[in-house]
Amino acid sequence: MKLLITGGAGFIGSNFILYVLRGHPEVTLVNVDALTYCGNLENLSSVEDNSQYRFVKANIADSEAMEPLFRENRFDAVINFAAETHVDRSITGPSVFLSTNVVGTQVLLGLSLKYQLKRFLQISTDEVYGSLPETGYFSETTPLAPNSPYSASKAAADFLVRAYVHTYEMDAVITRCSNNYGPYQFPEKLIPLMITNALEDKPLPVYGDGMNVRDWLHVEDHCRAVWAVLEKGKAGDVYNIGGSNEWHNLALVKELLQILQKPESLITFVKDRPGHDRRYAIDASKIQRELGWAPAYDFASGLRQTVAWYIENEGWWRRVKSGEYQKYYQEQYKL
């Protein structure tokens, strides 16, 4: 099987590539990434010489750059991880989110249709559903009600996938996942930001009252779910992927400080961001029932393992925070 992985230099995409190459010698991968600020090829340094793997620098919204890849490789499937994902950045600059998340998805859909790929897998987010009250869960039939430019762009991409399924009878599937954590996560996101700031004894910024709730899932559990959907998911369906593991942001930050043996006095409450969704929680019973997937990581051990990874890989996150990671790989790959 030959796969096109888009956004494979990002957090979830790079973890997925590593997951596949560890366990599937029958698969070859082409990783397309534009290497924006959150793309980091250092995540994949261990496989850069692997004969099953090839990297191509390109923007998925650039049809002229993407078409030769489809024409020359004859992929079996596309897994579209490529996305601008940071909500704060979408508030201050939404245009790039529309370009990558909407136009980029349409380009991939059009080329997948033209070259008759067997499957298109769209990696989406639970944020397209909007915000939950204190009770209840997002199911695959929950109406989409995005509340940020980021989630609106992802919802638009999901609607495009749905349209290609119904108009062109394309074999496409959508996954919507809860918050991920684990190795190689860009340190603007909550867990790595808090870990790395605490290691430097810097303030830990917590939005509002810290009572926003998120459902956390280890990135490797997400990768296993994506593989299950790729292999066995029903064409045209949506699959929610969640950890059934809800935490208030403030409680999670305190748990991280306890693991790191750092004082809670590092916590600093900051002004809440506009339109901050209060609670996300996933009902993942469909993927468990139909595809036999379930999370393997318990949060206590997964979180400690993640903290240990950031402690052991200080050079990685320091290069990310300083920006050196981009310069190094521009020289390494002559990009």
C-alpha positions as CSV (number, residue, x, y, z in Angstrom):
1,M,0.0,0.0,0.0
2,K,1.3,3.5,-0.9
3,L,0.0,6.4,1.2
4,L,0.2,10.1,0.9
5,I,0.5,11.7,4.3
6,T,0.0,15.4,4.4
7,G,1.2,17.5,7.3
8,G,3.5,14.6,8.3
9,A,6.1,16.9,9.9
10,G,3.6,18.1,12.5
11,F,2.8,16.6,15.9
12,I,0.1,14.0,15.0
13,G,1.3,13.4,11.4
14,S,4.9,12.6,12.4
15,N,3.7,10.3,15.2
16,F,1.5,8.5,12.7
17,I,4.4,8.1,10.3
18,L,6.6,6.6,13.0
19,Y,3.8,4.3,14.1
20,V,3.2,3.0,10.6
21,L,6.9,2.5,9.8
22,R,7.4,0.6,13.1
23,G,4.7,-2.0,12.3
24,H,3.9,-2.1,8.6
25,P,6.7,-3.1,6.3
26,E,4.3,-3.5,3.4
27,V,3.5,0.3,3.4
28,T,5.4,3.1,1.7
29,L,4.8,6.7,2.6
30,V,5.2,10.0,0.9
31,N,5.1,12.9,3.5
32,V,4.1,16.3,2.1
33,D,4.5,19.2,4.4
34,A,4.8,23.0,3.7
35,L,7.1,23.3,6.8
36,T,5.3,26.2,8.3
37,Y,6.3,27.2,11.8
38,C,4.8,24.0,13.4
39,G,6.4,21.5,10.9
40,N,9.5,20.0,12.3
41,L,11.5,17.4,10.3
42,E,13.6,16.6,13.3
43,N,10.5,14.6,14.5
44,L,11.3,12.2,11.7
45,S,15.1,12.1,11.8
46,S,15.1,8.5,12.8
47,V,13.4,7.4,9.5
48,E,14.7,9.9,7.0
49,D,16.9,7.2,5.4
50,N,14.1,4.6,5.5
51,S,13.4,3.1,2.1
52,Q,9.7,3.1,2.9
53,Y,9.6,6.9,3.4
54,R,10.1,10.0,1.3
55,F,9.6,13.7,2.2
56,V,8.4,16.3,-0.3
57,K,8.1,20.0,0.7
58,A,4.9,21.4,-0.8
59,N,1.8,23.3,0.1
60,I,-1.4,21.2,-0.3
61,A,-3.3,24.3,-1.5
62,D,-0.9,24.5,-4.5
63,S,-2.5,22.3,-7.1
64,E,0.4,22.7,-9.5
65,A,2.8,21.3,-6.9
66,M,0.5,18.5,-5.8
67,E,-0.7,17.1,-9.2
68,P,2.7,15.7,-10.2
69,L,2.8,13.8,-6.9
70,F,-0.5,12.2,-7.6
71,R,0.3,11.5,-11.2
72,E,3.7,9.9,-10.6
73,N,3.0,7.9,-7.4
74,R,-0.5,6.4,-7.9
75,F,-1.3,6.5,-4.2
76,D,-3.8,4.1,-2.7
77,A,-5.0,6.6,-0.1
78,V,-4.5,10.1,1.3
79,I,-4.5,10.8,5.0
80,N,-4.9,14.5,5.4
81,F,-3.3,15.7,8.7
82,A,-2.2,19.0,7.2
83,A,-3.9,21.9,9.0
84,E,-3.4,25.1,10.7
85,T,-4.6,24.2,14.2
86,H,-3.8,26.8,16.8
87,V,-7.0,28.6,17.9
88,D,-5.3,31.8,19.1
89,R,-3.5,32.2,15.8
90,S,-6.8,31.7,13.9
91,I,-8.3,34.7,15.9
92,T,-5.5,37.0,14.9
93,G,-4.9,35.8,11.3
94,P,-7.7,33.6,9.9
95,S,-6.8,33.8,6.2
96,V,-4.1,31.1,6.3
97,F,-6.5,28.8,8.0
98,L,-8.9,29.1,5.1
99,S,-6.1,28.5,2.6
100,T,-4.7,25.4,4.2
101,N,-7.7,23.8,5.8
102,V,-10.4,24.6,3.2
103,V,-8.6,25.2,-0.2
104,G,-5.9,22.6,0.6
105,T,-8.6,20.0,1.4
106,Q,-10.4,20.8,-1.8
107,V,-7.2,20.4,-3.9
108,L,-6.6,17.0,-2.3
109,L,-10.1,15.9,-2.9
110,G,-10.1,16.9,-6.5
111,L,-6.8,15.1,-7.2
112,S,-7.9,12.0,-5.3
113,L,-11.0,11.9,-7.5
114,K,-9.1,12.5,-10.7
115,Y,-6.5,9.7,-10.0
116,Q,-9.1,7.4,-8.5
117,L,-7.6,6.8,-5.1
118,K,-9.2,4.0,-3.1
119,R,-9.7,6.1,0.1
120,F,-9.5,9.6,1.4
121,L,-9.2,10.0,5.2
122,Q,-9.8,13.5,6.6
123,I,-8.4,14.2,10.0
124,S,-10.7,16.6,11.7
125,T,-11.4,17.7,15.3
126,D,-14.0,17.7,18.0
127,E,-14.0,21.5,17.9
128,V,-16.2,21.5,14.9
129,Y,-19.1,20.6,17.2
130,G,-18.8,23.7,19.3
131,S,-19.1,23.8,23.1
132,L,-20.8,21.5,25.4
133,P,-22.7,22.3,28.7
134,E,-21.6,20.5,31.9
135,T,-23.3,17.2,30.7
136,G,-23.6,15.3,27.5
137,Y,-21.1,14.2,24.8
138,F,-20.4,14.8,21.1
139,S,-21.6,12.0,18.9
140,E,-21.1,11.6,15.1
141,T,-24.6,13.1,14.6
142,T,-24.1,16.2,16.8
143,P,-24.8,19.2,14.6
144,L,-21.6,21.2,13.7
145,A,-21.5,24.6,15.4
146,P,-17.9,25.9,15.2
147,N,-17.0,28.9,17.4
148,S,-13.5,29.9,16.2
149,P,-12.0,30.7,12.7
150,Y,-10.0,27.5,13.2
151,S,-12.9,25.2,13.9
152,A,-15.0,26.9,11.2
153,S,-12.3,26.1,8.6
154,K,-12.2,22.5,9.7
155,A,-16.0,22.2,9.6
156,A,-15.9,23.7,6.1
157,A,-13.4,21.0,5.1
158,D,-15.6,18.3,6.6
159,F,-18.5,19.6,4.5
160,L,-16.4,19.4,1.4
161,V,-15.5,15.8,2.1
162,R,-19.2,15.0,2.7
163,A,-20.0,16.7,-0.7
164,Y,-17.5,14.6,-2.6
165,V,-18.9,11.4,-1.0
166,H,-22.4,12.3,-2.1
167,T,-21.8,14.0,-5.4
168,Y,-18.9,11.8,-6.7
169,E,-19.4,8.7,-4.7
170,M,-15.9,9.1,-3.4
171,D,-14.7,6.6,-0.7
172,A,-13.9,9.1,2.0
173,V,-14.0,9.0,5.8
174,I,-13.7,11.6,8.5
175,T,-12.3,11.2,12.0
176,R,-12.9,13.8,14.7
177,C,-10.6,13.5,17.7
178,S,-10.3,15.0,21.1
179,N,-7.2,16.8,22.4
180,N,-4.0,14.9,21.9
181,Y,-0.9,14.8,24.0
182,G,2.5,13.0,23.8
183,P,6.0,13.4,22.2
184,Y,6.9,16.0,19.6
185,Q,3.9,18.3,20.4
186,F,4.7,22.0,19.5
187,P,5.1,23.9,22.7
188,E,2.4,26.5,22.1
189,K,-0.2,23.8,23.0
190,L,-1.3,23.4,26.7
191,I,0.6,20.4,27.9
192,P,4.0,21.0,26.4
193,L,3.8,24.7,27.1
194,M,3.2,24.0,30.8
195,I,5.9,21.3,31.0
196,T,8.5,23.4,29.3
197,N,7.7,26.6,31.1
198,A,7.7,24.8,34.5
199,L,11.1,23.3,33.6
200,E,12.4,26.8,33.1
201,D,10.6,28.1,36.2
202,K,8.6,30.5,34.0
203,P,4.9,31.5,34.6
204,L,2.3,29.0,33.5
205,P,-0.5,31.1,31.7
206,V,-4.0,29.7,32.4
207,Y,-6.9,31.2,30.5
208,G,-9.8,32.7,32.5
209,D,-10.8,30.7,35.6
210,G,-9.1,27.5,34.3
211,M,-12.4,25.6,34.4
212,N,-12.5,24.8,30.7
213,V,-12.8,21.1,30.2
214,R,-11.0,19.0,27.6
215,D,-11.0,15.2,26.8
216,W,-7.3,14.0,26.5
217,L,-6.0,11.2,24.3
218,H,-2.5,9.9,23.9
219,V,-1.3,10.6,20.3
220,E,-0.3,6.9,19.8
221,D,-3.9,5.8,20.6
222,H,-5.0,8.4,18.0
223,C,-2.6,6.8,15.5
224,R,-4.0,3.4,16.1
225,A,-7.5,4.7,15.6
226,V,-6.6,6.4,12.3
227,W,-5.1,3.1,11.1
228,A,-8.2,1.2,12.1
229,V,-10.4,3.7,10.2
230,L,-8.1,3.5,7.1
231,E,-8.4,-0.3,7.0
232,K,-11.9,-0.9,8.2
233,G,-13.9,2.3,8.3
234,K,-17.1,2.5,6.3
235,A,-17.0,4.8,3.3
236,G,-18.9,8.1,3.9
237,D,-18.9,7.7,7.7
238,V,-17.6,9.8,10.5
239,Y,-15.7,8.3,13.5
240,N,-15.2,10.2,16.8
241,I,-12.0,9.3,18.6
242,G,-11.8,10.2,22.3
243,G,-10.2,9.2,25.5
244,S,-13.2,9.4,27.9
245,N,-10.7,11.4,30.0
246,E,-12.0,14.8,30.9
247,W,-9.9,17.3,32.9
248,H,-10.4,21.0,33.8
249,N,-7.4,22.9,32.5
250,L,-6.5,24.1,36.0
251,A,-6.5,20.6,37.4
252,L,-4.3,19.3,34.6
253,V,-1.8,22.1,35.1
254,K,-1.7,21.3,38.8
255,E,-1.2,17.6,38.1
256,L,1.8,18.5,35.8
257,L,3.3,20.7,38.5
258,Q,3.0,17.8,41.0
259,I,4.7,15.4,38.6
260,L,7.5,18.0,38.0
261,Q,7.7,18.9,41.7
262,K,7.2,22.5,40.9
263,P,5.2,25.0,43.0
264,E,1.6,26.1,42.1
265,S,2.8,29.7,42.5
266,L,4.0,29.4,38.9
267,I,0.4,29.5,37.7
268,T,-0.7,32.8,36.3
269,F,-4.3,33.5,35.3
270,V,-4.5,35.5,32.1
271,K,-7.4,37.1,30.2
272,D,-9.6,34.5,28.5
273,R,-9.4,34.3,24.7
274,P,-12.4,35.4,22.7
275,G,-15.0,32.7,22.1
276,H,-13.3,30.1,24.3
277,D,-15.3,26.9,24.2
278,R,-16.1,25.7,27.7
279,R,-16.2,22.0,27.4
280,Y,-15.4,19.2,24.9
281,A,-16.2,15.6,25.5
282,I,-16.3,12.7,22.9
283,D,-18.6,9.7,22.7
284,A,-16.3,7.2,21.0
285,S,-18.6,4.2,21.3
286,K,-19.0,3.9,17.5
287,I,-15.4,3.3,16.7
288,Q,-15.1,1.0,19.7
289,R,-18.1,-1.0,18.7
290,E,-17.6,-1.1,14.9
291,L,-13.8,-1.2,14.6
292,G,-12.7,-2.7,17.9
293,W,-10.5,0.3,18.9
294,A,-10.1,1.5,22.4
295,P,-7.4,3.6,24.1
296,A,-4.5,1.6,25.4
297,Y,-2.9,4.4,27.5
298,D,-4.2,5.3,30.9
299,F,-3.8,9.0,31.5
300,A,-1.7,8.8,34.7
301,S,1.1,6.8,33.1
302,G,0.7,8.5,29.7
303,L,1.1,11.9,31.2
304,R,4.2,10.9,33.3
305,Q,5.7,9.3,30.2
306,T,5.1,12.6,28.3
307,V,6.7,14.7,31.0
308,A,9.7,12.3,31.0
309,W,10.0,12.7,27.2
310,Y,10.2,16.5,27.4
311,I,12.8,16.2,30.2
312,E,14.9,13.8,28.2
313,N,14.5,15.8,25.0
314,E,15.3,19.2,26.3
315,G,17.4,20.0,23.2
316,W,14.4,19.3,20.9
317,W,12.0,21.8,22.6
318,R,14.6,24.4,23.2
319,R,15.4,24.4,19.5
320,V,11.7,24.7,18.8
321,K,11.2,27.6,21.2
322,S,14.3,29.5,19.9
323,G,13.4,28.8,16.2
324,E,16.8,27.0,15.6
325,Y,14.9,23.9,14.4
326,Q,13.8,25.7,11.2
327,K,17.3,26.9,10.4
328,Y,18.9,23.5,11.0
329,Y,16.6,21.7,8.7
330,Q,16.7,24.3,6.0
331,E,20.4,23.6,5.8
332,Q,20.1,19.9,6.3
333,Y,17.6,19.4,3.5
334,K,18.7,22.5,1.4
335,L,15.1,23.8,1.6
